């Protein structure tokens, strides 16, 4: 069953975050191979693969959560790219950041907007 979780997780990870996820996996395989497997199996194999939300909705939720955290900027950038890949527009992503100012504060929203700007200028 674990191998199936990994295969499903890898499929969803590639669909959502693509090359960025591959870089993360390569890094983790060198330093913490078990953690690489956990990263593929749990979020992507168990959660992203659930049928009740589409990938765009999942990425909106992920961007909101990572923005609210305020300290997960590298992961936020990966998921901003992922959100664009699964159908979010730049304007939708900016609105998510602005919404987070209400619930997570202006510093978190500003950090999110800065991350979005960096991602948008590289695409």
PyMOL CGO cylinders between C-alpha atoms (Angstrom):
from pymol import cmd
from pymol.cgo import CYLINDER

trace = [
    CYLINDER, 0.00, 0.00, 0.00, 2.85, 2.42, 0.77, 0.3, 1, 1, 1, 1, 1, 1,
    CYLINDER, 2.85, 2.42, 0.77, 4.23, 2.10, -2.77, 0.3, 1, 1, 1, 1, 1, 1,
    CYLINDER, 4.23, 2.10, -2.77, 0.79, 2.99, -4.16, 0.3, 1, 1, 1, 1, 1, 1,
    CYLINDER, 0.79, 2.99, -4.16, 0.63, 6.06, -1.88, 0.3, 1, 1, 1, 1, 1, 1,
    CYLINDER, 0.63, 6.06, -1.88, 4.03, 7.13, -3.18, 0.3, 1, 1, 1, 1, 1, 1,
    CYLINDER, 4.03, 7.13, -3.18, 3.04, 6.65, -6.83, 0.3, 1, 1, 1, 1, 1, 1,
    CYLINDER, 3.04, 6.65, -6.83, -0.23, 8.57, -6.37, 0.3, 1, 1, 1, 1, 1, 1,
    CYLINDER, -0.23, 8.57, -6.37, 1.56, 11.27, -4.39, 0.3, 1, 1, 1, 1, 1, 1,
    CYLINDER, 1.56, 11.27, -4.39, 4.24, 11.64, -7.02, 0.3, 1, 1, 1, 1, 1, 1,
    CYLINDER, 4.24, 11.64, -7.02, 1.61, 11.99, -9.74, 0.3, 1, 1, 1, 1, 1, 1,
    CYLINDER, 1.61, 11.99, -9.74, -0.19, 14.78, -7.85, 0.3, 1, 1, 1, 1, 1, 1,
    CYLINDER, -0.19, 14.78, -7.85, 3.03, 16.46, -6.76, 0.3, 1, 1, 1, 1, 1, 1,
    CYLINDER, 3.03, 16.46, -6.76, 4.23, 16.59, -10.36, 0.3, 1, 1, 1, 1, 1, 1,
    CYLINDER, 4.23, 16.59, -10.36, 0.87, 17.91, -11.53, 0.3, 1, 1, 1, 1, 1, 1,
    CYLINDER, 0.87, 17.91, -11.53, 0.78, 20.70, -8.97, 0.3, 1, 1, 1, 1, 1, 1,
    CYLINDER, 0.78, 20.70, -8.97, 4.34, 21.82, -8.27, 0.3, 1, 1, 1, 1, 1, 1,
    CYLINDER, 4.34, 21.82, -8.27, 6.27, 20.12, -11.07, 0.3, 1, 1, 1, 1, 1, 1,
    CYLINDER, 6.27, 20.12, -11.07, 9.95, 20.96, -11.27, 0.3, 1, 1, 1, 1, 1, 1,
    CYLINDER, 9.95, 20.96, -11.27, 9.99, 22.82, -7.93, 0.3, 1, 1, 1, 1, 1, 1,
    CYLINDER, 9.99, 22.82, -7.93, 8.82, 19.66, -6.21, 0.3, 1, 1, 1, 1, 1, 1,
    CYLINDER, 8.82, 19.66, -6.21, 11.52, 17.70, -7.99, 0.3, 1, 1, 1, 1, 1, 1,
    CYLINDER, 11.52, 17.70, -7.99, 14.20, 20.01, -6.61, 0.3, 1, 1, 1, 1, 1, 1,
    CYLINDER, 14.20, 20.01, -6.61, 12.79, 19.59, -3.11, 0.3, 1, 1, 1, 1, 1, 1,
    CYLINDER, 12.79, 19.59, -3.11, 12.68, 15.83, -3.50, 0.3, 1, 1, 1, 1, 1, 1,
    CYLINDER, 12.68, 15.83, -3.50, 16.28, 15.71, -4.77, 0.3, 1, 1, 1, 1, 1, 1,
    CYLINDER, 16.28, 15.71, -4.77, 17.47, 17.77, -1.79, 0.3, 1, 1, 1, 1, 1, 1,
    CYLINDER, 17.47, 17.77, -1.79, 15.59, 15.59, 0.67, 0.3, 1, 1, 1, 1, 1, 1,
    CYLINDER, 15.59, 15.59, 0.67, 16.79, 12.32, -0.88, 0.3, 1, 1, 1, 1, 1, 1,
    CYLINDER, 16.79, 12.32, -0.88, 20.35, 13.42, -0.06, 0.3, 1, 1, 1, 1, 1, 1,
    CYLINDER, 20.35, 13.42, -0.06, 19.78, 14.45, 3.54, 0.3, 1, 1, 1, 1, 1, 1,
    CYLINDER, 19.78, 14.45, 3.54, 16.57, 12.75, 4.73, 0.3, 1, 1, 1, 1, 1, 1,
    CYLINDER, 16.57, 12.75, 4.73, 15.22, 10.12, 2.33, 0.3, 1, 1, 1, 1, 1, 1,
    CYLINDER, 15.22, 10.12, 2.33, 12.47, 9.06, 4.71, 0.3, 1, 1, 1, 1, 1, 1,
    CYLINDER, 12.47, 9.06, 4.71, 11.23, 12.64, 4.88, 0.3, 1, 1, 1, 1, 1, 1,
    CYLINDER, 11.23, 12.64, 4.88, 11.14, 12.79, 1.07, 0.3, 1, 1, 1, 1, 1, 1,
    CYLINDER, 11.14, 12.79, 1.07, 8.82, 9.80, 1.09, 0.3, 1, 1, 1, 1, 1, 1,
    CYLINDER, 8.82, 9.80, 1.09, 6.63, 11.39, 3.80, 0.3, 1, 1, 1, 1, 1, 1,
    CYLINDER, 6.63, 11.39, 3.80, 6.41, 14.60, 1.76, 0.3, 1, 1, 1, 1, 1, 1,
    CYLINDER, 6.41, 14.60, 1.76, 5.21, 12.74, -1.32, 0.3, 1, 1, 1, 1, 1, 1,
    CYLINDER, 5.21, 12.74, -1.32, 2.92, 10.24, 0.41, 0.3, 1, 1, 1, 1, 1, 1,
    CYLINDER, 2.92, 10.24, 0.41, 1.04, 12.31, 2.97, 0.3, 1, 1, 1, 1, 1, 1,
    CYLINDER, 1.04, 12.31, 2.97, 0.29, 15.75, 1.48, 0.3, 1, 1, 1, 1, 1, 1,
    CYLINDER, 0.29, 15.75, 1.48, 0.09, 14.64, -2.14, 0.3, 1, 1, 1, 1, 1, 1,
    CYLINDER, 0.09, 14.64, -2.14, -0.74, 10.93, -1.94, 0.3, 1, 1, 1, 1, 1, 1,
    CYLINDER, -0.74, 10.93, -1.94, -3.27, 11.15, 0.88, 0.3, 1, 1, 1, 1, 1, 1,
    CYLINDER, -3.27, 11.15, 0.88, -4.60, 14.71, 0.84, 0.3, 1, 1, 1, 1, 1, 1,
    CYLINDER, -4.60, 14.71, 0.84, -4.26, 16.24, -2.64, 0.3, 1, 1, 1, 1, 1, 1,
    CYLINDER, -4.26, 16.24, -2.64, -5.64, 13.05, -4.17, 0.3, 1, 1, 1, 1, 1, 1,
    CYLINDER, -5.64, 13.05, -4.17, -8.94, 13.29, -2.27, 0.3, 1, 1, 1, 1, 1, 1,
    CYLINDER, -8.94, 13.29, -2.27, -11.83, 13.98, -4.66, 0.3, 1, 1, 1, 1, 1, 1,
    CYLINDER, -11.83, 13.98, -4.66, -13.90, 16.55, -2.72, 0.3, 1, 1, 1, 1, 1, 1,
    CYLINDER, -13.90, 16.55, -2.72, -11.77, 19.60, -3.67, 0.3, 1, 1, 1, 1, 1, 1,
    CYLINDER, -11.77, 19.60, -3.67, -10.19, 20.35, -7.01, 0.3, 1, 1, 1, 1, 1, 1,
    CYLINDER, -10.19, 20.35, -7.01, -6.49, 21.19, -7.23, 0.3, 1, 1, 1, 1, 1, 1,
    CYLINDER, -6.49, 21.19, -7.23, -7.15, 24.91, -7.69, 0.3, 1, 1, 1, 1, 1, 1,
    CYLINDER, -7.15, 24.91, -7.69, -9.14, 25.03, -4.44, 0.3, 1, 1, 1, 1, 1, 1,
    CYLINDER, -9.14, 25.03, -4.44, -6.42, 23.10, -2.64, 0.3, 1, 1, 1, 1, 1, 1,
    CYLINDER, -6.42, 23.10, -2.64, -3.76, 25.53, -3.85, 0.3, 1, 1, 1, 1, 1, 1,
    CYLINDER, -3.76, 25.53, -3.85, -5.87, 28.52, -2.78, 0.3, 1, 1, 1, 1, 1, 1,
    CYLINDER, -5.87, 28.52, -2.78, -6.10, 27.02, 0.71, 0.3, 1, 1, 1, 1, 1, 1,
    CYLINDER, -6.10, 27.02, 0.71, -2.38, 26.23, 0.73, 0.3, 1, 1, 1, 1, 1, 1,
    CYLINDER, -2.38, 26.23, 0.73, -1.40, 29.74, -0.34, 0.3, 1, 1, 1, 1, 1, 1,
    CYLINDER, -1.40, 29.74, -0.34, -3.65, 31.22, 2.34, 0.3, 1, 1, 1, 1, 1, 1,
    CYLINDER, -3.65, 31.22, 2.34, -2.16, 28.98, 5.03, 0.3, 1, 1, 1, 1, 1, 1,
    CYLINDER, -2.16, 28.98, 5.03, 1.45, 29.55, 4.01, 0.3, 1, 1, 1, 1, 1, 1,
    CYLINDER, 1.45, 29.55, 4.01, 0.88, 33.30, 3.78, 0.3, 1, 1, 1, 1, 1, 1,
    CYLINDER, 0.88, 33.30, 3.78, -0.72, 33.32, 7.22, 0.3, 1, 1, 1, 1, 1, 1,
    CYLINDER, -0.72, 33.32, 7.22, 2.23, 31.44, 8.68, 0.3, 1, 1, 1, 1, 1, 1,
    CYLINDER, 2.23, 31.44, 8.68, 4.49, 34.22, 7.47, 0.3, 1, 1, 1, 1, 1, 1,
    CYLINDER, 4.49, 34.22, 7.47, 7.73, 32.23, 7.68, 0.3, 1, 1, 1, 1, 1, 1,
    CYLINDER, 7.73, 32.23, 7.68, 7.33, 29.55, 5.01, 0.3, 1, 1, 1, 1, 1, 1,
    CYLINDER, 7.33, 29.55, 5.01, 8.33, 31.76, 2.08, 0.3, 1, 1, 1, 1, 1, 1,
    CYLINDER, 8.33, 31.76, 2.08, 10.20, 29.13, 0.02, 0.3, 1, 1, 1, 1, 1, 1,
    CYLINDER, 10.20, 29.13, 0.02, 7.20, 26.79, 0.25, 0.3, 1, 1, 1, 1, 1, 1,
    CYLINDER, 7.20, 26.79, 0.25, 4.85, 29.70, -0.52, 0.3, 1, 1, 1, 1, 1, 1,
    CYLINDER, 4.85, 29.70, -0.52, 6.75, 30.43, -3.73, 0.3, 1, 1, 1, 1, 1, 1,
    CYLINDER, 6.75, 30.43, -3.73, 6.51, 26.79, -4.79, 0.3, 1, 1, 1, 1, 1, 1,
    CYLINDER, 6.51, 26.79, -4.79, 2.76, 26.83, -4.21, 0.3, 1, 1, 1, 1, 1, 1,
    CYLINDER, 2.76, 26.83, -4.21, 2.26, 30.17, -5.97, 0.3, 1, 1, 1, 1, 1, 1,
    CYLINDER, 2.26, 30.17, -5.97, 3.79, 28.49, -9.02, 0.3, 1, 1, 1, 1, 1, 1,
    CYLINDER, 3.79, 28.49, -9.02, 1.59, 25.47, -8.37, 0.3, 1, 1, 1, 1, 1, 1,
    CYLINDER, 1.59, 25.47, -8.37, -1.52, 27.64, -8.15, 0.3, 1, 1, 1, 1, 1, 1,
    CYLINDER, -1.52, 27.64, -8.15, -0.73, 29.24, -11.49, 0.3, 1, 1, 1, 1, 1, 1,
    CYLINDER, -0.73, 29.24, -11.49, -0.16, 25.77, -12.94, 0.3, 1, 1, 1, 1, 1, 1,
    CYLINDER, -0.16, 25.77, -12.94, -3.60, 24.51, -11.83, 0.3, 1, 1, 1, 1, 1, 1,
    CYLINDER, -3.60, 24.51, -11.83, -5.57, 27.54, -13.02, 0.3, 1, 1, 1, 1, 1, 1,
    CYLINDER, -5.57, 27.54, -13.02, -5.28, 30.39, -10.52, 0.3, 1, 1, 1, 1, 1, 1,
    CYLINDER, -5.28, 30.39, -10.52, -4.72, 33.81, -12.00, 0.3, 1, 1, 1, 1, 1, 1,
    CYLINDER, -4.72, 33.81, -12.00, -2.21, 36.33, -10.71, 0.3, 1, 1, 1, 1, 1, 1,
    CYLINDER, -2.21, 36.33, -10.71, -5.10, 38.52, -9.60, 0.3, 1, 1, 1, 1, 1, 1,
    CYLINDER, -5.10, 38.52, -9.60, -6.65, 35.68, -7.59, 0.3, 1, 1, 1, 1, 1, 1,
    CYLINDER, -6.65, 35.68, -7.59, -3.32, 35.03, -5.87, 0.3, 1, 1, 1, 1, 1, 1,
    CYLINDER, -3.32, 35.03, -5.87, -2.96, 38.72, -4.98, 0.3, 1, 1, 1, 1, 1, 1,
    CYLINDER, -2.96, 38.72, -4.98, -6.49, 38.73, -3.56, 0.3, 1, 1, 1, 1, 1, 1,
    CYLINDER, -6.49, 38.73, -3.56, -5.60, 35.75, -1.37, 0.3, 1, 1, 1, 1, 1, 1,
    CYLINDER, -5.60, 35.75, -1.37, -2.66, 37.70, 0.04, 0.3, 1, 1, 1, 1, 1, 1,
    CYLINDER, -2.66, 37.70, 0.04, -4.83, 40.76, 0.65, 0.3, 1, 1, 1, 1, 1, 1,
    CYLINDER, -4.83, 40.76, 0.65, -7.46, 38.61, 2.41, 0.3, 1, 1, 1, 1, 1, 1,
    CYLINDER, -7.46, 38.61, 2.41, -4.75, 37.29, 4.71, 0.3, 1, 1, 1, 1, 1, 1,
    CYLINDER, -4.75, 37.29, 4.71, -4.04, 40.86, 5.91, 0.3, 1, 1, 1, 1, 1, 1,
    CYLINDER, -4.04, 40.86, 5.91, -7.39, 40.70, 7.71, 0.3, 1, 1, 1, 1, 1, 1,
    CYLINDER, -7.39, 40.70, 7.71, -6.75, 37.38, 9.47, 0.3, 1, 1, 1, 1, 1, 1,
    CYLINDER, -6.75, 37.38, 9.47, -2.97, 37.05, 9.68, 0.3, 1, 1, 1, 1, 1, 1,
    CYLINDER, -2.97, 37.05, 9.68, -1.89, 40.70, 9.74, 0.3, 1, 1, 1, 1, 1, 1,
    CYLINDER, -1.89, 40.70, 9.74, -0.25, 43.12, 7.38, 0.3, 1, 1, 1, 1, 1, 1,
    CYLINDER, -0.25, 43.12, 7.38, 3.31, 41.76, 7.82, 0.3, 1, 1, 1, 1, 1, 1,
    CYLINDER, 3.31, 41.76, 7.82, 2.24, 38.27, 6.71, 0.3, 1, 1, 1, 1, 1, 1,
    CYLINDER, 2.24, 38.27, 6.71, 0.32, 39.70, 3.76, 0.3, 1, 1, 1, 1, 1, 1,
    CYLINDER, 0.32, 39.70, 3.76, 3.27, 41.91, 2.78, 0.3, 1, 1, 1, 1, 1, 1,
    CYLINDER, 3.27, 41.91, 2.78, 5.61, 38.91, 2.88, 0.3, 1, 1, 1, 1, 1, 1,
    CYLINDER, 5.61, 38.91, 2.88, 3.14, 36.99, 0.73, 0.3, 1, 1, 1, 1, 1, 1,
    CYLINDER, 3.14, 36.99, 0.73, 2.85, 39.82, -1.78, 0.3, 1, 1, 1, 1, 1, 1,
    CYLINDER, 2.85, 39.82, -1.78, 6.63, 40.05, -1.98, 0.3, 1, 1, 1, 1, 1, 1,
    CYLINDER, 6.63, 40.05, -1.98, 6.85, 36.30, -2.65, 0.3, 1, 1, 1, 1, 1, 1,
    CYLINDER, 6.85, 36.30, -2.65, 4.17, 36.61, -5.33, 0.3, 1, 1, 1, 1, 1, 1,
    CYLINDER, 4.17, 36.61, -5.33, 6.05, 39.47, -6.99, 0.3, 1, 1, 1, 1, 1, 1,
    CYLINDER, 6.05, 39.47, -6.99, 9.22, 37.37, -7.08, 0.3, 1, 1, 1, 1, 1, 1,
    CYLINDER, 9.22, 37.37, -7.08, 7.40, 34.42, -8.62, 0.3, 1, 1, 1, 1, 1, 1,
    CYLINDER, 7.40, 34.42, -8.62, 5.53, 36.57, -11.13, 0.3, 1, 1, 1, 1, 1, 1,
    CYLINDER, 5.53, 36.57, -11.13, 8.75, 38.18, -12.37, 0.3, 1, 1, 1, 1, 1, 1,
    CYLINDER, 8.75, 38.18, -12.37, 10.33, 34.78, -13.06, 0.3, 1, 1, 1, 1, 1, 1,
    CYLINDER, 10.33, 34.78, -13.06, 7.55, 33.40, -15.22, 0.3, 1, 1, 1, 1, 1, 1,
]
cmd.load_cgo(trace, "trace")
